[in-house]
Amino acid sequence: MEVYRKIMEVNYFGYVGLTKAILPHFVENQNGHFVVITSVLGKLSTPMRGAYASSKHALYGFFDGLRAEFYKDNIKVSMIAPGFIRTNVAINALTATGETFAKMGKNTGEGYPADKCANQILKAIKNQKKETYVGKPFGKERLGLYVRRFFPNLFFKIATKQAPE
């Protein structure tokens, strides 16, 4: 539970706290734009990623509600959901014991380059996209989103066979 709470503190409550601090200024000015870096795993999950996936999923619940509630105040929300991006995130991820994972998985190592990811994010912000998936156009994580949406039983069958990185 300690690891789950730590992940929720960083990935979810960090955003909520910052948002609650900034929101009154956005409302007063009748303008604002929240940019939230979530993850494809906020829409689907795989073995050994439950804590991370649930923390990212919670962001969708919070910010989708905020977007609807403060629409009249001209407050925008962009949800950015990267897939596998070549960064050190996996290396620094926490294991069930709270220790760092300390290795780069195959999917992350072969992921979308960070500079291309940054360019996609900037384009989404500029265009005030409500939701953007970032990564390889035909990467397996993007394919997973479609399979999960249109063929959930197939997705769950495939997900149970995925080895963690």
PyMOL commands that place a pseudoatom at each C-alpha (Angstrom):
pseudoatom trace, name=CA, resn=MET, resi=1, chain=A, elem=C, hetatm=0, pos=[0.000, 0.000, 0.000]
pseudoatom trace, name=CA, resn=GLU, resi=2, chain=A, elem=C, hetatm=0, pos=[2.873, 2.349, 0.701]
pseudoatom trace, name=CA, resn=VAL, resi=3, chain=A, elem=C, hetatm=0, pos=[4.074, 2.138, -2.920]
pseudoatom trace, name=CA, resn=TYR, resi=4, chain=A, elem=C, hetatm=0, pos=[0.539, 2.688, -4.260]
pseudoatom trace, name=CA, resn=ARG, resi=5, chain=A, elem=C, hetatm=0, pos=[0.097, 5.729, -2.026]
pseudoatom trace, name=CA, resn=LYS, resi=6, chain=A, elem=C, hetatm=0, pos=[3.464, 7.163, -3.070]
pseudoatom trace, name=CA, resn=ILE, resi=7, chain=A, elem=C, hetatm=0, pos=[2.627, 6.765, -6.759]
pseudoatom trace, name=CA, resn=MET, resi=8, chain=A, elem=C, hetatm=0, pos=[-0.800, 8.358, -6.256]
pseudoatom trace, name=CA, resn=GLU, resi=9, chain=A, elem=C, hetatm=0, pos=[0.776, 11.265, -4.336]
pseudoatom trace, name=CA, resn=VAL, resi=10, chain=A, elem=C, hetatm=0, pos=[3.137, 12.053, -7.184]
pseudoatom trace, name=CA, resn=ASN, resi=11, chain=A, elem=C, hetatm=0, pos=[1.086, 11.167, -10.282]
pseudoatom trace, name=CA, resn=TYR, resi=12, chain=A, elem=C, hetatm=0, pos=[-2.373, 12.210, -9.108]
pseudoatom trace, name=CA, resn=PHE, resi=13, chain=A, elem=C, hetatm=0, pos=[-2.397, 14.395, -6.010]
pseudoatom trace, name=CA, resn=GLY, resi=14, chain=A, elem=C, hetatm=0, pos=[0.508, 16.475, -7.319]
pseudoatom trace, name=CA, resn=TYR, resi=15, chain=A, elem=C, hetatm=0, pos=[-1.643, 17.517, -10.291]
pseudoatom trace, name=CA, resn=VAL, resi=16, chain=A, elem=C, hetatm=0, pos=[-4.745, 18.017, -8.147]
pseudoatom trace, name=CA, resn=GLY, resi=17, chain=A, elem=C, hetatm=0, pos=[-2.906, 20.228, -5.651]
pseudoatom trace, name=CA, resn=LEU, resi=18, chain=A, elem=C, hetatm=0, pos=[-1.321, 22.386, -8.335]
pseudoatom trace, name=CA, resn=THR, resi=19, chain=A, elem=C, hetatm=0, pos=[-4.608, 22.636, -10.207]
pseudoatom trace, name=CA, resn=LYS, resi=20, chain=A, elem=C, hetatm=0, pos=[-6.510, 23.710, -7.097]
pseudoatom trace, name=CA, resn=ALA, resi=21, chain=A, elem=C, hetatm=0, pos=[-3.880, 26.417, -6.491]
pseudoatom trace, name=CA, resn=ILE, resi=22, chain=A, elem=C, hetatm=0, pos=[-4.032, 27.782, -10.051]
pseudoatom trace, name=CA, resn=LEU, resi=23, chain=A, elem=C, hetatm=0, pos=[-7.747, 27.327, -10.781]
pseudoatom trace, name=CA, resn=PRO, resi=24, chain=A, elem=C, hetatm=0, pos=[-8.982, 30.459, -8.909]
pseudoatom trace, name=CA, resn=HIS, resi=25, chain=A, elem=C, hetatm=0, pos=[-6.666, 32.635, -11.038]
pseudoatom trace, name=CA, resn=PHE, resi=26, chain=A, elem=C, hetatm=0, pos=[-7.917, 31.011, -14.240]
pseudoatom trace, name=CA, resn=VAL, resi=27, chain=A, elem=C, hetatm=0, pos=[-11.543, 31.538, -13.167]
pseudoatom trace, name=CA, resn=GLU, resi=28, chain=A, elem=C, hetatm=0, pos=[-10.876, 35.158, -12.201]
pseudoatom trace, name=CA, resn=ASN, resi=29, chain=A, elem=C, hetatm=0, pos=[-9.256, 35.821, -15.596]
pseudoatom trace, name=CA, resn=GLN, resi=30, chain=A, elem=C, hetatm=0, pos=[-11.892, 33.749, -17.426]
pseudoatom trace, name=CA, resn=ASN, resi=31, chain=A, elem=C, hetatm=0, pos=[-9.091, 31.977, -19.270]
pseudoatom trace, name=CA, resn=GLY, resi=32, chain=A, elem=C, hetatm=0, pos=[-6.643, 29.149, -18.689]
pseudoatom trace, name=CA, resn=HIS, resi=33, chain=A, elem=C, hetatm=0, pos=[-5.223, 25.966, -20.112]
pseudoatom trace, name=CA, resn=PHE, resi=34, chain=A, elem=C, hetatm=0, pos=[-4.205, 22.913, -18.089]
pseudoatom trace, name=CA, resn=VAL, resi=35, chain=A, elem=C, hetatm=0, pos=[-1.818, 20.509, -19.815]
pseudoatom trace, name=CA, resn=VAL, resi=36, chain=A, elem=C, hetatm=0, pos=[-1.754, 17.089, -18.185]
pseudoatom trace, name=CA, resn=ILE, resi=37, chain=A, elem=C, hetatm=0, pos=[0.819, 14.431, -19.015]
pseudoatom trace, name=CA, resn=THR, resi=38, chain=A, elem=C, hetatm=0, pos=[-0.933, 11.158, -18.390]
pseudoatom trace, name=CA, resn=SER, resi=39, chain=A, elem=C, hetatm=0, pos=[-0.145, 7.893, -20.196]
pseudoatom trace, name=CA, resn=VAL, resi=40, chain=A, elem=C, hetatm=0, pos=[-1.634, 5.371, -22.572]
pseudoatom trace, name=CA, resn=LEU, resi=41, chain=A, elem=C, hetatm=0, pos=[-1.682, 3.210, -19.441]
pseudoatom trace, name=CA, resn=GLY, resi=42, chain=A, elem=C, hetatm=0, pos=[-4.300, 5.589, -18.075]
pseudoatom trace, name=CA, resn=LYS, resi=43, chain=A, elem=C, hetatm=0, pos=[-6.654, 4.024, -20.628]
pseudoatom trace, name=CA, resn=LEU, resi=44, chain=A, elem=C, hetatm=0, pos=[-5.471, 0.434, -20.382]
pseudoatom trace, name=CA, resn=SER, resi=45, chain=A, elem=C, hetatm=0, pos=[-3.245, -1.567, -18.097]
pseudoatom trace, name=CA, resn=THR, resi=46, chain=A, elem=C, hetatm=0, pos=[-0.856, -4.478, -18.311]
pseudoatom trace, name=CA, resn=PRO, resi=47, chain=A, elem=C, hetatm=0, pos=[0.698, -6.836, -15.766]
pseudoatom trace, name=CA, resn=MET, resi=48, chain=A, elem=C, hetatm=0, pos=[2.803, -5.179, -13.051]
pseudoatom trace, name=CA, resn=ARG, resi=49, chain=A, elem=C, hetatm=0, pos=[1.556, -1.696, -13.966]
pseudoatom trace, name=CA, resn=GLY, resi=50, chain=A, elem=C, hetatm=0, pos=[-1.593, -1.483, -11.839]
pseudoatom trace, name=CA, resn=ALA, resi=51, chain=A, elem=C, hetatm=0, pos=[-0.436, 1.270, -9.480]
pseudoatom trace, name=CA, resn=TYR, resi=52, chain=A, elem=C, hetatm=0, pos=[0.957, 3.443, -12.263]
pseudoatom trace, name=CA, resn=ALA, resi=53, chain=A, elem=C, hetatm=0, pos=[-2.015, 2.832, -14.562]
pseudoatom trace, name=CA, resn=SER, resi=54, chain=A, elem=C, hetatm=0, pos=[-4.552, 3.624, -11.851]
pseudoatom trace, name=CA, resn=SER, resi=55, chain=A, elem=C, hetatm=0, pos=[-2.775, 6.880, -10.959]
pseudoatom trace, name=CA, resn=LYS, resi=56, chain=A, elem=C, hetatm=0, pos=[-2.900, 7.969, -14.603]
pseudoatom trace, name=CA, resn=HIS, resi=57, chain=A, elem=C, hetatm=0, pos=[-6.491, 6.792, -14.994]
pseudoatom trace, name=CA, resn=ALA, resi=58, chain=A, elem=C, hetatm=0, pos=[-7.489, 8.954, -12.025]
pseudoatom trace, name=CA, resn=LEU, resi=59, chain=A, elem=C, hetatm=0, pos=[-6.215, 12.012, -13.906]
pseudoatom trace, name=CA, resn=TYR, resi=60, chain=A, elem=C, hetatm=0, pos=[-8.785, 11.401, -16.636]
pseudoatom trace, name=CA, resn=GLY, resi=61, chain=A, elem=C, hetatm=0, pos=[-11.590, 11.325, -14.094]
pseudoatom trace, name=CA, resn=PHE, resi=62, chain=A, elem=C, hetatm=0, pos=[-10.469, 14.505, -12.388]
pseudoatom trace, name=CA, resn=PHE, resi=63, chain=A, elem=C, hetatm=0, pos=[-9.654, 16.564, -15.489]
pseudoatom trace, name=CA, resn=ASP, resi=64, chain=A, elem=C, hetatm=0, pos=[-12.604, 15.398, -17.605]
pseudoatom trace, name=CA, resn=GLY, resi=65, chain=A, elem=C, hetatm=0, pos=[-14.841, 16.608, -14.777]
pseudoatom trace, name=CA, resn=LEU, resi=66, chain=A, elem=C, hetatm=0, pos=[-12.906, 19.865, -14.403]
pseudoatom trace, name=CA, resn=ARG, resi=67, chain=A, elem=C, hetatm=0, pos=[-13.094, 20.491, -18.166]
pseudoatom trace, name=CA, resn=ALA, resi=68, chain=A, elem=C, hetatm=0, pos=[-16.880, 20.126, -18.122]
pseudoatom trace, name=CA, resn=GLU, resi=69, chain=A, elem=C, hetatm=0, pos=[-17.380, 22.084, -14.913]
pseudoatom trace, name=CA, resn=PHE, resi=70, chain=A, elem=C, hetatm=0, pos=[-15.289, 25.107, -15.930]
pseudoatom trace, name=CA, resn=TYR, resi=71, chain=A, elem=C, hetatm=0, pos=[-16.040, 25.180, -19.654]
pseudoatom trace, name=CA, resn=LYS, resi=72, chain=A, elem=C, hetatm=0, pos=[-18.092, 28.341, -19.142]
pseudoatom trace, name=CA, resn=ASP, resi=73, chain=A, elem=C, hetatm=0, pos=[-14.989, 30.007, -17.658]
pseudoatom trace, name=CA, resn=ASN, resi=74, chain=A, elem=C, hetatm=0, pos=[-12.994, 29.407, -20.848]
pseudoatom trace, name=CA, resn=ILE, resi=75, chain=A, elem=C, hetatm=0, pos=[-10.696, 26.927, -19.106]
pseudoatom trace, name=CA, resn=LYS, resi=76, chain=A, elem=C, hetatm=0, pos=[-9.228, 24.301, -21.376]
pseudoatom trace, name=CA, resn=VAL, resi=77, chain=A, elem=C, hetatm=0, pos=[-7.689, 20.934, -20.581]
pseudoatom trace, name=CA, resn=SER, resi=78, chain=A, elem=C, hetatm=0, pos=[-5.304, 18.987, -22.793]
pseudoatom trace, name=CA, resn=MET, resi=79, chain=A, elem=C, hetatm=0, pos=[-4.702, 15.371, -21.794]
pseudoatom trace, name=CA, resn=ILE, resi=80, chain=A, elem=C, hetatm=0, pos=[-1.429, 14.122, -23.301]
pseudoatom trace, name=CA, resn=ALA, resi=81, chain=A, elem=C, hetatm=0, pos=[-1.027, 10.341, -23.244]
pseudoatom trace, name=CA, resn=PRO, resi=82, chain=A, elem=C, hetatm=0, pos=[2.416, 9.127, -24.296]
pseudoatom trace, name=CA, resn=GLY, resi=83, chain=A, elem=C, hetatm=0, pos=[3.024, 5.498, -25.108]
pseudoatom trace, name=CA, resn=PHE, resi=84, chain=A, elem=C, hetatm=0, pos=[6.501, 3.969, -24.982]
pseudoatom trace, name=CA, resn=ILE, resi=85, chain=A, elem=C, hetatm=0, pos=[8.936, 6.887, -25.103]
pseudoatom trace, name=CA, resn=ARG, resi=86, chain=A, elem=C, hetatm=0, pos=[12.702, 6.395, -24.947]
pseudoatom trace, name=CA, resn=THR, resi=87, chain=A, elem=C, hetatm=0, pos=[13.370, 7.916, -21.513]
pseudoatom trace, name=CA, resn=ASN, resi=88, chain=A, elem=C, hetatm=0, pos=[14.648, 6.786, -18.125]
pseudoatom trace, name=CA, resn=VAL, resi=89, chain=A, elem=C, hetatm=0, pos=[11.143, 6.561, -16.630]
pseudoatom trace, name=CA, resn=ALA, resi=90, chain=A, elem=C, hetatm=0, pos=[11.207, 2.748, -16.533]
pseudoatom trace, name=CA, resn=ILE, resi=91, chain=A, elem=C, hetatm=0, pos=[14.663, 2.752, -14.960]
pseudoatom trace, name=CA, resn=ASN, resi=92, chain=A, elem=C, hetatm=0, pos=[13.415, 5.011, -12.157]
pseudoatom trace, name=CA, resn=ALA, resi=93, chain=A, elem=C, hetatm=0, pos=[10.063, 3.213, -11.706]
pseudoatom trace, name=CA, resn=LEU, resi=94, chain=A, elem=C, hetatm=0, pos=[9.271, 1.730, -8.294]
pseudoatom trace, name=CA, resn=THR, resi=95, chain=A, elem=C, hetatm=0, pos=[8.917, -1.998, -7.728]
pseudoatom trace, name=CA, resn=ALA, resi=96, chain=A, elem=C, hetatm=0, pos=[6.422, -3.534, -5.303]
pseudoatom trace, name=CA, resn=THR, resi=97, chain=A, elem=C, hetatm=0, pos=[9.030, -3.186, -2.544]
pseudoatom trace, name=CA, resn=GLY, resi=98, chain=A, elem=C, hetatm=0, pos=[9.589, 0.508, -3.266]
pseudoatom trace, name=CA, resn=GLU, resi=99, chain=A, elem=C, hetatm=0, pos=[13.028, 0.032, -4.810]
pseudoatom trace, name=CA, resn=THR, resi=100, chain=A, elem=C, hetatm=0, pos=[13.873, 1.430, -8.243]
pseudoatom trace, name=CA, resn=PHE, resi=101, chain=A, elem=C, hetatm=0, pos=[13.413, -0.938, -11.173]
pseudoatom trace, name=CA, resn=ALA, resi=102, chain=A, elem=C, hetatm=0, pos=[16.906, 0.062, -12.431]
pseudoatom trace, name=CA, resn=LYS, resi=103, chain=A, elem=C, hetatm=0, pos=[16.696, -1.321, -15.974]
pseudoatom trace, name=CA, resn=MET, resi=104, chain=A, elem=C, hetatm=0, pos=[15.454, -0.264, -19.371]
pseudoatom trace, name=CA, resn=GLY, resi=105, chain=A, elem=C, hetatm=0, pos=[12.785, -2.552, -20.792]
pseudoatom trace, name=CA, resn=LYS, resi=106, chain=A, elem=C, hetatm=0, pos=[12.654, -3.589, -24.432]
pseudoatom trace, name=CA, resn=ASN, resi=107, chain=A, elem=C, hetatm=0, pos=[9.490, -1.608, -25.196]
pseudoatom trace, name=CA, resn=THR, resi=108, chain=A, elem=C, hetatm=0, pos=[10.875, 1.603, -23.724]
pseudoatom trace, name=CA, resn=GLY, resi=109, chain=A, elem=C, hetatm=0, pos=[14.286, 1.076, -25.317]
pseudoatom trace, name=CA, resn=GLU, resi=110, chain=A, elem=C, hetatm=0, pos=[12.621, 0.727, -28.705]
pseudoatom trace, name=CA, resn=GLY, resi=111, chain=A, elem=C, hetatm=0, pos=[10.136, 3.504, -27.967]
pseudoatom trace, name=CA, resn=TYR, resi=112, chain=A, elem=C, hetatm=0, pos=[9.402, 6.754, -29.710]
pseudoatom trace, name=CA, resn=PRO, resi=113, chain=A, elem=C, hetatm=0, pos=[12.260, 9.303, -29.526]
pseudoatom trace, name=CA, resn=ALA, resi=114, chain=A, elem=C, hetatm=0, pos=[11.830, 11.905, -26.780]
pseudoatom trace, name=CA, resn=ASP, resi=115, chain=A, elem=C, hetatm=0, pos=[12.397, 14.857, -29.135]
pseudoatom trace, name=CA, resn=LYS, resi=116, chain=A, elem=C, hetatm=0, pos=[9.603, 13.705, -31.460]
pseudoatom trace, name=CA, resn=CYS, resi=117, chain=A, elem=C, hetatm=0, pos=[7.395, 13.189, -28.411]
pseudoatom trace, name=CA, resn=ALA, resi=118, chain=A, elem=C, hetatm=0, pos=[8.075, 16.770, -27.298]
pseudoatom trace, name=CA, resn=ASN, resi=119, chain=A, elem=C, hetatm=0, pos=[7.177, 18.101, -30.755]
pseudoatom trace, name=CA, resn=GLN, resi=120, chain=A, elem=C, hetatm=0, pos=[3.863, 16.197, -30.735]
pseudoatom trace, name=CA, resn=ILE, resi=121, chain=A, elem=C, hetatm=0, pos=[3.076, 17.548, -27.277]
pseudoatom trace, name=CA, resn=LEU, resi=122, chain=A, elem=C, hetatm=0, pos=[3.813, 21.147, -28.298]
pseudoatom trace, name=CA, resn=LYS, resi=123, chain=A, elem=C, hetatm=0, pos=[1.605, 20.775, -31.380]
pseudoatom trace, name=CA, resn=ALA, resi=124, chain=A, elem=C, hetatm=0, pos=[-1.254, 19.402, -29.246]
pseudoatom trace, name=CA, resn=ILE, resi=125, chain=A, elem=C, hetatm=0, pos=[-0.933, 22.304, -26.798]
pseudoatom trace, name=CA, resn=LYS, resi=126, chain=A, elem=C, hetatm=0, pos=[-0.861, 24.876, -29.591]
pseudoatom trace, name=CA, resn=ASN, resi=127, chain=A, elem=C, hetatm=0, pos=[-3.975, 23.319, -31.158]
pseudoatom trace, name=CA, resn=GLN, resi=128, chain=A, elem=C, hetatm=0, pos=[-5.664, 23.020, -27.743]
pseudoatom trace, name=CA, resn=LYS, resi=129, chain=A, elem=C, hetatm=0, pos=[-6.380, 19.329, -28.294]
pseudoatom trace, name=CA, resn=LYS, resi=130, chain=A, elem=C, hetatm=0, pos=[-8.548, 17.797, -25.593]
pseudoatom trace, name=CA, resn=GLU, resi=131, chain=A, elem=C, hetatm=0, pos=[-6.794, 14.423, -25.801]
pseudoatom trace, name=CA, resn=THR, resi=132, chain=A, elem=C, hetatm=0, pos=[-3.679, 13.346, -27.680]
pseudoatom trace, name=CA, resn=TYR, resi=133, chain=A, elem=C, hetatm=0, pos=[-1.875, 10.019, -27.865]
pseudoatom trace, name=CA, resn=VAL, resi=134, chain=A, elem=C, hetatm=0, pos=[1.859, 10.403, -28.415]
pseudoatom trace, name=CA, resn=GLY, resi=135, chain=A, elem=C, hetatm=0, pos=[4.136, 7.738, -29.800]
pseudoatom trace, name=CA, resn=LYS, resi=136, chain=A, elem=C, hetatm=0, pos=[4.775, 5.603, -32.829]
pseudoatom trace, name=CA, resn=PRO, resi=137, chain=A, elem=C, hetatm=0, pos=[1.838, 5.951, -35.228]
pseudoatom trace, name=CA, resn=PHE, resi=138, chain=A, elem=C, hetatm=0, pos=[1.493, 2.158, -35.493]
pseudoatom trace, name=CA, resn=GLY, resi=139, chain=A, elem=C, hetatm=0, pos=[3.054, 1.215, -32.168]
pseudoatom trace, name=CA, resn=LYS, resi=140, chain=A, elem=C, hetatm=0, pos=[1.584, -1.641, -30.173]
pseudoatom trace, name=CA, resn=GLU, resi=141, chain=A, elem=C, hetatm=0, pos=[0.377, 0.668, -27.401]
pseudoatom trace, name=CA, resn=ARG, resi=142, chain=A, elem=C, hetatm=0, pos=[-1.713, 2.687, -29.855]
pseudoatom trace, name=CA, resn=LEU, resi=143, chain=A, elem=C, hetatm=0, pos=[-3.027, -0.509, -31.389]
pseudoatom trace, name=CA, resn=GLY, resi=144, chain=A, elem=C, hetatm=0, pos=[-3.847, -1.650, -27.853]
pseudoatom trace, name=CA, resn=LEU, resi=145, chain=A, elem=C, hetatm=0, pos=[-6.065, 1.411, -27.367]
pseudoatom trace, name=CA, resn=TYR, resi=146, chain=A, elem=C, hetatm=0, pos=[-8.181, 0.458, -30.377]
pseudoatom trace, name=CA, resn=VAL, resi=147, chain=A, elem=C, hetatm=0, pos=[-8.322, -3.220, -29.497]
pseudoatom trace, name=CA, resn=ARG, resi=148, chain=A, elem=C, hetatm=0, pos=[-9.298, -2.317, -25.909]
pseudoatom trace, name=CA, resn=ARG, resi=149, chain=A, elem=C, hetatm=0, pos=[-12.067, -0.031, -27.124]
pseudoatom trace, name=CA, resn=PHE, resi=150, chain=A, elem=C, hetatm=0, pos=[-13.590, -2.160, -29.881]
pseudoatom trace, name=CA, resn=PHE, resi=151, chain=A, elem=C, hetatm=0, pos=[-12.638, -5.701, -28.842]
pseudoatom trace, name=CA, resn=PRO, resi=152, chain=A, elem=C, hetatm=0, pos=[-12.307, -5.638, -25.038]
pseudoatom trace, name=CA, resn=ASN, resi=153, chain=A, elem=C, hetatm=0, pos=[-12.425, -9.427, -24.598]
pseudoatom trace, name=CA, resn=LEU, resi=154, chain=A, elem=C, hetatm=0, pos=[-9.569, -9.836, -27.062]
pseudoatom trace, name=CA, resn=PHE, resi=155, chain=A, elem=C, hetatm=0, pos=[-7.584, -7.101, -25.333]
pseudoatom trace, name=CA, resn=PHE, resi=156, chain=A, elem=C, hetatm=0, pos=[-7.965, -8.716, -21.905]
pseudoatom trace, name=CA, resn=LYS, resi=157, chain=A, elem=C, hetatm=0, pos=[-6.865, -12.065, -23.327]
pseudoatom trace, name=CA, resn=ILE, resi=158, chain=A, elem=C, hetatm=0, pos=[-3.758, -10.479, -24.888]
pseudoatom trace, name=CA, resn=ALA, resi=159, chain=A, elem=C, hetatm=0, pos=[-2.977, -8.380, -21.781]
pseudoatom trace, name=CA, resn=THR, resi=160, chain=A, elem=C, hetatm=0, pos=[-2.870, -11.429, -19.524]
pseudoatom trace, name=CA, resn=LYS, resi=161, chain=A, elem=C, hetatm=0, pos=[-0.067, -12.854, -21.669]
pseudoatom trace, name=CA, resn=GLN, resi=162, chain=A, elem=C, hetatm=0, pos=[2.083, -9.712, -21.661]
pseudoatom trace, name=CA, resn=ALA, resi=163, chain=A, elem=C, hetatm=0, pos=[5.312, -10.069, -19.766]
pseudoatom trace, name=CA, resn=PRO, resi=164, chain=A, elem=C, hetatm=0, pos=[6.252, -7.021, -17.700]
pseudoatom trace, name=CA, resn=GLU, resi=165, chain=A, elem=C, hetatm=0, pos=[9.274, -5.078, -18.904]
for i in range(1, 165): cmd.bond("trace and resi %d" % i, "trace and resi %d" % (i + 1))
show_as sticks, trace
zoom trace
